[in-house]
Amino acid sequence: MNNLLDKKYYNRAGSYDDAGHGQPTPARFGAPVLFRSTCRTNVDRSPATASPRFSTLFANPRWGVLSRSLAAIFGGYALASVTTVFCALVLPGARGQAVLTGMLLAILVAACAALWAFATRSALRAWVGILAPTLLMAGISRLLGAWA
């Protein structure tokens, strides 16, 4: 027999199967006994631990996906636009070259903003991580004479 079949595996109900001894169950697709305690973490996601005012409004996980999508689309666009203006003001050389360089860099920044929006743990971090550099570069660009 295969060495994997000799190990005990947990099934979805939490009981284990002797892998071939007795009734065939879907337990062979579960985690091995050795890794069961390290793979699953017990996180209390009951409504009692969540904030009461946000638990009813954002109970559906689709709100987080919607918020991240809006952060990626509109926040990424704002960050890319401000990056173009910032690079046009800060980069040395001819104004036309600085604008083109800023526009090319803005494409990369918009893509990274979309990746950031879905890579963070929460939608709030996605918004803060996109809006903070946007506001910082907009403030510096304003001090340097943009939007006068």
Secondary structure, DSSP 8 states (H G I E B T S, - for coil): --TGGGS-EE-TTS-EE-SSSSS--GGGGS-BHHHHHHH-------TTTS-HHHHHHT-STHHHHHHHHHIIIIIHHHHHHHHHHHHHHHS-S-HHHHHHHHHHHHHHHHHHHHHHHHHSSSHHHHHHHHHHHHHHHHHHHHHTTTT-
